[in-house]
Amino acid sequence: MRLLRLAVEKQRWDLAAHTIVLVAARLLNNEEKPHASKRETKKRRPKGQSER
C-alpha cells in the first residue's frame, strides 16, 4: 500500500487507479488477506528430511 500512498501524494491518479485494481484482482483471485504475512503458511520439509 506504500505505492498507493506515494501515487496519491504525487497526484499520479493513473498509477493510483492501477494499484487499486491490482490489489482488488489479487484479493479476488487468490483470496488473500490484505495484511497477511507470507510467513503465516506452514513450511514443508522435503521428503526424507528428518525434524531436528
PDB file with one MODEL, atoms N, CA, C and O in Angstrom:
MODEL        1
ATOM      1  N   MET A   1       0.809  -1.198   0.000  1.00  0.00           N
ATOM      2  CA  MET A   1       0.000   0.000   0.000  1.00  0.00           C
ATOM      3  C   MET A   1       0.856   1.267   0.000  1.00  0.00           C
ATOM      4  O   MET A   1       0.341   2.378  -0.128  1.00  0.00           O
ATOM      5  N   ARG A   2       2.150   1.086   0.143  1.00  0.00           N
ATOM      6  CA  ARG A   2       3.029   2.261   0.057  1.00  0.00           C
ATOM      7  C   ARG A   2       2.962   2.888  -1.332  1.00  0.00           C
ATOM      8  O   ARG A   2       3.048   4.106  -1.486  1.00  0.00           O
ATOM      9  N   LEU A   3       2.807   2.027  -2.341  1.00  0.00           N
ATOM     10  CA  LEU A   3       2.726   2.527  -3.710  1.00  0.00           C
ATOM     11  C   LEU A   3       1.493   3.408  -3.897  1.00  0.00           C
ATOM     12  O   LEU A   3       1.561   4.442  -4.561  1.00  0.00           O
ATOM     13  N   LEU A   4       0.376   3.001  -3.318  1.00  0.00           N
ATOM     14  CA  LEU A   4      -0.847   3.794  -3.422  1.00  0.00           C
ATOM     15  C   LEU A   4      -0.673   5.146  -2.734  1.00  0.00           C
ATOM     16  O   LEU A   4      -1.077   6.177  -3.273  1.00  0.00           O
ATOM     17  N   ARG A   5      -0.076   5.140  -1.553  1.00  0.00           N
ATOM     18  CA  ARG A   5       0.158   6.397  -0.824  1.00  0.00           C
ATOM     19  C   ARG A   5       1.063   7.337  -1.625  1.00  0.00           C
ATOM     20  O   ARG A   5       0.800   8.536  -1.713  1.00  0.00           O
ATOM     21  N   LEU A   6       2.126   6.783  -2.204  1.00  0.00           N
ATOM     22  CA  LEU A   6       3.047   7.591  -3.000  1.00  0.00           C
ATOM     23  C   LEU A   6       2.347   8.156  -4.237  1.00  0.00           C
ATOM     24  O   LEU A   6       2.546   9.319  -4.591  1.00  0.00           O
ATOM     25  N   ALA A   7       1.530   7.330  -4.891  1.00  0.00           N
ATOM     26  CA  ALA A   7       0.822   7.785  -6.088  1.00  0.00           C
ATOM     27  C   ALA A   7      -0.125   8.936  -5.769  1.00  0.00           C
ATOM     28  O   ALA A   7      -0.230   9.885  -6.545  1.00  0.00           O
ATOM     29  N   VAL A   8      -0.807   8.859  -4.642  1.00  0.00           N
ATOM     30  CA  VAL A   8      -1.732   9.932  -4.256  1.00  0.00           C
ATOM     31  C   VAL A   8      -0.964  11.191  -3.892  1.00  0.00           C
ATOM     32  O   VAL A   8      -1.370  12.292  -4.263  1.00  0.00           O
ATOM     33  N   GLU A   9       0.146  11.043  -3.167  1.00  0.00           N
ATOM     34  CA  GLU A   9       0.948  12.225  -2.796  1.00  0.00           C
ATOM     35  C   GLU A   9       1.489  12.947  -4.023  1.00  0.00           C
ATOM     36  O   GLU A   9       1.537  14.177  -4.058  1.00  0.00           O
ATOM     37  N   LYS A  10       1.899  12.173  -5.035  1.00  0.00           N
ATOM     38  CA  LYS A  10       2.444  12.762  -6.266  1.00  0.00           C
ATOM     39  C   LYS A  10       1.353  13.099  -7.276  1.00  0.00           C
ATOM     40  O   LYS A  10       1.638  13.577  -8.374  1.00  0.00           O
ATOM     41  N   GLN A  11       0.093  12.845  -6.892  1.00  0.00           N
ATOM     42  CA  GLN A  11      -1.071  13.080  -7.741  1.00  0.00           C
ATOM     43  C   GLN A  11      -0.967  12.344  -9.075  1.00  0.00           C
ATOM     44  O   GLN A  11      -1.288  12.885 -10.133  1.00  0.00           O
ATOM     45  N   ARG A  12      -0.506  11.089  -8.992  1.00  0.00           N
ATOM     46  CA  ARG A  12      -0.454  10.204 -10.159  1.00  0.00           C
ATOM     47  C   ARG A  12      -1.688   9.322 -10.116  1.00  0.00           C
ATOM     48  O   ARG A  12      -1.639   8.184  -9.651  1.00  0.00           O
ATOM     49  N   TRP A  13      -2.799   9.864 -10.607  1.00  0.00           N
ATOM     50  CA  TRP A  13      -4.081   9.183 -10.481  1.00  0.00           C
ATOM     51  C   TRP A  13      -4.132   7.907 -11.308  1.00  0.00           C
ATOM     52  O   TRP A  13      -4.819   6.956 -10.935  1.00  0.00           O
ATOM     53  N   ASP A  14      -3.411   7.873 -12.427  1.00  0.00           N
ATOM     54  CA  ASP A  14      -3.377   6.651 -13.229  1.00  0.00           C
ATOM     55  C   ASP A  14      -2.698   5.519 -12.457  1.00  0.00           C
ATOM     56  O   ASP A  14      -3.172   4.383 -12.472  1.00  0.00           O
ATOM     57  N   LEU A  15      -1.603   5.826 -11.791  1.00  0.00           N
ATOM     58  CA  LEU A  15      -0.894   4.822 -11.007  1.00  0.00           C
ATOM     59  C   LEU A  15      -1.719   4.394  -9.789  1.00  0.00           C
ATOM     60  O   LEU A  15      -1.725   3.219  -9.424  1.00  0.00           O
ATOM     61  N   ALA A  16      -2.405   5.337  -9.171  1.00  0.00           N
ATOM     62  CA  ALA A  16      -3.257   5.012  -8.026  1.00  0.00           C
ATOM     63  C   ALA A  16      -4.387   4.069  -8.458  1.00  0.00           C
ATOM     64  O   ALA A  16      -4.686   3.099  -7.761  1.00  0.00           O
ATOM     65  N   ALA A  17      -5.003   4.349  -9.585  1.00  0.00           N
ATOM     66  CA  ALA A  17      -6.096   3.503 -10.067  1.00  0.00           C
ATOM     67  C   ALA A  17      -5.596   2.103 -10.417  1.00  0.00           C
ATOM     68  O   ALA A  17      -6.254   1.115 -10.093  1.00  0.00           O
ATOM     69  N   HIS A  18      -4.454   2.009 -11.068  1.00  0.00           N
ATOM     70  CA  HIS A  18      -3.897   0.707 -11.405  1.00  0.00           C
ATOM     71  C   HIS A  18      -3.556  -0.091 -10.145  1.00  0.00           C
ATOM     72  O   HIS A  18      -3.745  -1.307 -10.108  1.00  0.00           O
ATOM     73  N   THR A  19      -3.061   0.585  -9.131  1.00  0.00           N
ATOM     74  CA  THR A  19      -2.718  -0.084  -7.879  1.00  0.00           C
ATOM     75  C   THR A  19      -3.965  -0.654  -7.211  1.00  0.00           C
ATOM     76  O   THR A  19      -3.954  -1.788  -6.732  1.00  0.00           O
ATOM     77  N   ILE A  20      -5.026   0.124  -7.182  1.00  0.00           N
ATOM     78  CA  ILE A  20      -6.282  -0.337  -6.578  1.00  0.00           C
ATOM     79  C   ILE A  20      -6.832  -1.542  -7.333  1.00  0.00           C
ATOM     80  O   ILE A  20      -7.272  -2.513  -6.718  1.00  0.00           O
ATOM     81  N   VAL A  21      -6.807  -1.481  -8.657  1.00  0.00           N
ATOM     82  CA  VAL A  21      -7.317  -2.589  -9.464  1.00  0.00           C
ATOM     83  C   VAL A  21      -6.462  -3.837  -9.258  1.00  0.00           C
ATOM     84  O   VAL A  21      -6.998  -4.941  -9.157  1.00  0.00           O
ATOM     85  N   LEU A  22      -5.151  -3.676  -9.195  1.00  0.00           N
ATOM     86  CA  LEU A  22      -4.265  -4.821  -8.998  1.00  0.00           C
ATOM     87  C   LEU A  22      -4.518  -5.499  -7.652  1.00  0.00           C
ATOM     88  O   LEU A  22      -4.591  -6.725  -7.581  1.00  0.00           O
ATOM     89  N   VAL A  23      -4.650  -4.718  -6.597  1.00  0.00           N
ATOM     90  CA  VAL A  23      -4.905  -5.277  -5.270  1.00  0.00           C
ATOM     91  C   VAL A  23      -6.259  -5.982  -5.236  1.00  0.00           C
ATOM     92  O   VAL A  23      -6.384  -7.067  -4.669  1.00  0.00           O
ATOM     93  N   ALA A  24      -7.258  -5.372  -5.837  1.00  0.00           N
ATOM     94  CA  ALA A  24      -8.586  -5.989  -5.852  1.00  0.00           C
ATOM     95  C   ALA A  24      -8.567  -7.306  -6.623  1.00  0.00           C
ATOM     96  O   ALA A  24      -9.192  -8.279  -6.200  1.00  0.00           O
ATOM     97  N   ALA A  25      -7.860  -7.345  -7.743  1.00  0.00           N
ATOM     98  CA  ALA A  25      -7.790  -8.572  -8.537  1.00  0.00           C
ATOM     99  C   ALA A  25      -7.069  -9.676  -7.766  1.00  0.00           C
ATOM    100  O   ALA A  25      -7.483 -10.835  -7.807  1.00  0.00           O
ATOM    101  N   ARG A  26      -5.999  -9.321  -7.065  1.00  0.00           N
ATOM    102  CA  ARG A  26      -5.274 -10.319  -6.278  1.00  0.00           C
ATOM    103  C   ARG A  26      -6.136 -10.856  -5.147  1.00  0.00           C
ATOM    104  O   ARG A  26      -6.095 -12.049  -4.847  1.00  0.00           O
ATOM    105  N   LEU A  27      -6.910  -9.991  -4.524  1.00  0.00           N
ATOM    106  CA  LEU A  27      -7.788 -10.434  -3.441  1.00  0.00           C
ATOM    107  C   LEU A  27      -8.869 -11.375  -3.955  1.00  0.00           C
ATOM    108  O   LEU A  27      -9.202 -12.359  -3.295  1.00  0.00           O
ATOM    109  N   LEU A  28      -9.411 -11.083  -5.115  1.00  0.00           N
ATOM    110  CA  LEU A  28     -10.466 -11.923  -5.666  1.00  0.00           C
ATOM    111  C   LEU A  28      -9.936 -13.262  -6.178  1.00  0.00           C
ATOM    112  O   LEU A  28     -10.580 -14.295  -5.996  1.00  0.00           O
ATOM    113  N   ASN A  29      -8.777 -13.248  -6.810  1.00  0.00           N
ATOM    114  CA  ASN A  29      -8.237 -14.473  -7.400  1.00  0.00           C
ATOM    115  C   ASN A  29      -7.620 -15.402  -6.372  1.00  0.00           C
ATOM    116  O   ASN A  29      -7.822 -16.614  -6.440  1.00  0.00           O
ATOM    117  N   ASN A  30      -6.887 -14.869  -5.440  1.00  0.00           N
ATOM    118  CA  ASN A  30      -6.135 -15.704  -4.509  1.00  0.00           C
ATOM    119  C   ASN A  30      -6.759 -15.776  -3.134  1.00  0.00           C
ATOM    120  O   ASN A  30      -6.258 -16.488  -2.263  1.00  0.00           O
ATOM    121  N   GLU A  31      -7.830 -15.062  -2.926  1.00  0.00           N
ATOM    122  CA  GLU A  31      -8.471 -14.978  -1.615  1.00  0.00           C
ATOM    123  C   GLU A  31      -7.463 -14.630  -0.531  1.00  0.00           C
ATOM    124  O   GLU A  31      -7.518 -15.167   0.576  1.00  0.00           O
ATOM    125  N   GLU A  32      -6.532 -13.718  -0.857  1.00  0.00           N
ATOM    126  CA  GLU A  32      -5.515 -13.291   0.096  1.00  0.00           C
ATOM    127  C   GLU A  32      -6.100 -12.310   1.095  1.00  0.00           C
ATOM    128  O   GLU A  32      -7.053 -11.590   0.798  1.00  0.00           O
ATOM    129  N   LYS A  33      -5.527 -12.295   2.255  1.00  0.00           N
ATOM    130  CA  LYS A  33      -5.878 -11.280   3.234  1.00  0.00           C
ATOM    131  C   LYS A  33      -4.967 -10.086   2.977  1.00  0.00           C
ATOM    132  O   LYS A  33      -3.773 -10.279   2.748  1.00  0.00           O
ATOM    133  N   PRO A  34      -5.481  -8.865   3.007  1.00  0.00           N
ATOM    134  CA  PRO A  34      -4.672  -7.711   2.610  1.00  0.00           C
ATOM    135  C   PRO A  34      -3.452  -7.470   3.481  1.00  0.00           C
ATOM    136  O   PRO A  34      -2.460  -6.929   2.994  1.00  0.00           O
ATOM    137  N   HIS A  35      -3.488  -7.851   4.752  1.00  0.00           N
ATOM    138  CA  HIS A  35      -2.357  -7.583   5.625  1.00  0.00           C
ATOM    139  C   HIS A  35      -1.714  -8.867   6.127  1.00  0.00           C
ATOM    140  O   HIS A  35      -1.008  -8.851   7.135  1.00  0.00           O
ATOM    141  N   ALA A  36      -1.946  -9.967   5.444  1.00  0.00           N
ATOM    142  CA  ALA A  36      -1.401 -11.247   5.887  1.00  0.00           C
ATOM    143  C   ALA A  36       0.075 -11.343   5.534  1.00  0.00           C
ATOM    144  O   ALA A  36       0.518 -10.884   4.482  1.00  0.00           O
ATOM    145  N   SER A  37       0.801 -11.937   6.423  1.00  0.00           N
ATOM    146  CA  SER A  37       2.220 -12.163   6.191  1.00  0.00           C
ATOM    147  C   SER A  37       2.397 -13.433   5.371  1.00  0.00           C
ATOM    148  O   SER A  37       1.631 -14.385   5.523  1.00  0.00           O
ATOM    149  N   LYS A  38       3.393 -13.450   4.511  1.00  0.00           N
ATOM    150  CA  LYS A  38       3.673 -14.631   3.711  1.00  0.00           C
ATOM    151  C   LYS A  38       4.201 -15.760   4.587  1.00  0.00           C
ATOM    152  O   LYS A  38       4.135 -16.921   4.183  1.00  0.00           O
ATOM    153  N   ARG A  39       4.720 -15.460   5.768  1.00  0.00           N
ATOM    154  CA  ARG A  39       5.300 -16.463   6.644  1.00  0.00           C
ATOM    155  C   ARG A  39       4.253 -17.194   7.478  1.00  0.00           C
ATOM    156  O   ARG A  39       4.600 -18.107   8.226  1.00  0.00           O
ATOM    157  N   GLU A  40       3.003 -16.821   7.369  1.00  0.00           N
ATOM    158  CA  GLU A  40       1.969 -17.478   8.159  1.00  0.00           C
ATOM    159  C   GLU A  40       1.706 -18.899   7.691  1.00  0.00           C
ATOM    160  O   GLU A  40       1.169 -19.710   8.446  1.00  0.00           O
ATOM    161  N   THR A  41       2.079 -19.213   6.452  1.00  0.00           N
ATOM    162  CA  THR A  41       1.843 -20.554   5.955  1.00  0.00           C
ATOM    163  C   THR A  41       2.875 -21.505   6.546  1.00  0.00           C
ATOM    164  O   THR A  41       4.009 -21.116   6.826  1.00  0.00           O
ATOM    165  N   LYS A  42       2.471 -22.745   6.730  1.00  0.00           N
ATOM    166  CA  LYS A  42       3.354 -23.739   7.321  1.00  0.00           C
ATOM    167  C   LYS A  42       4.389 -24.180   6.285  1.00  0.00           C
ATOM    168  O   LYS A  42       4.047 -24.514   5.151  1.00  0.00           O
ATOM    169  N   LYS A  43       5.657 -24.173   6.693  1.00  0.00           N
ATOM    170  CA  LYS A  43       6.719 -24.598   5.797  1.00  0.00           C
ATOM    171  C   LYS A  43       6.756 -26.120   5.745  1.00  0.00           C
ATOM    172  O   LYS A  43       6.576 -26.788   6.763  1.00  0.00           O
ATOM    173  N   ARG A  44       6.991 -26.665   4.552  1.00  0.00           N
ATOM    174  CA  ARG A  44       7.036 -28.106   4.376  1.00  0.00           C
ATOM    175  C   ARG A  44       8.482 -28.546   4.168  1.00  0.00           C
ATOM    176  O   ARG A  44       9.267 -27.879   3.493  1.00  0.00           O
ATOM    177  N   ARG A  45       8.808 -29.691   4.770  1.00  0.00           N
ATOM    178  CA  ARG A  45      10.148 -30.258   4.606  1.00  0.00           C
ATOM    179  C   ARG A  45      10.141 -31.184   3.394  1.00  0.00           C
ATOM    180  O   ARG A  45       9.131 -31.826   3.107  1.00  0.00           O
ATOM    181  N   PRO A  46      11.262 -31.253   2.685  1.00  0.00           N
ATOM    182  CA  PRO A  46      11.357 -32.226   1.592  1.00  0.00           C
ATOM    183  C   PRO A  46      11.270 -33.647   2.132  1.00  0.00           C
ATOM    184  O   PRO A  46      11.582 -33.888   3.298  1.00  0.00           O
ATOM    185  N   LYS A  47      10.850 -34.586   1.297  1.00  0.00           N
ATOM    186  CA  LYS A  47      10.718 -35.985   1.721  1.00  0.00           C
ATOM    187  C   LYS A  47      12.071 -36.525   2.165  1.00  0.00           C
ATOM    188  O   LYS A  47      13.099 -36.241   1.550  1.00  0.00           O
ATOM    189  N   GLY A  48      12.057 -37.295   3.225  1.00  0.00           N
ATOM    190  CA  GLY A  48      13.273 -37.923   3.705  1.00  0.00           C
ATOM    191  C   GLY A  48      14.076 -37.080   4.667  1.00  0.00           C
ATOM    192  O   GLY A  48      15.049 -37.571   5.238  1.00  0.00           O
ATOM    193  N   GLN A  49      13.713 -35.852   4.863  1.00  0.00           N
ATOM    194  CA  GLN A  49      14.449 -34.988   5.785  1.00  0.00           C
ATOM    195  C   GLN A  49      13.796 -35.054   7.150  1.00  0.00           C
ATOM    196  O   GLN A  49      12.603 -34.784   7.286  1.00  0.00           O
ATOM    197  N   SER A  50      14.561 -35.405   8.146  1.00  0.00           N
ATOM    198  CA  SER A  50      14.003 -35.556   9.488  1.00  0.00           C
ATOM    199  C   SER A  50      13.957 -34.209  10.196  1.00  0.00           C
ATOM    200  O   SER A  50      14.661 -33.262   9.844  1.00  0.00           O
ATOM    201  N   GLU A  51      13.105 -34.165  11.201  1.00  0.00           N
ATOM    202  CA  GLU A  51      12.971 -32.963  12.011  1.00  0.00           C
ATOM    203  C   GLU A  51      14.101 -32.909  13.020  1.00  0.00           C
ATOM    204  O   GLU A  51      14.444 -33.939  13.600  1.00  0.00           O
ATOM    205  N   ARG A  52      14.689 -31.754  13.248  1.00  0.00           N
ATOM    206  CA  ARG A  52      15.806 -31.611  14.187  1.00  0.00           C
ATOM    207  C   ARG A  52      15.339 -31.411  15.582  1.00  0.00           C
ATOM    208  O   ARG A  52      16.156 -31.274  16.493  1.00  0.00           O
TER     209      ARG A  52
ENDMDL
END
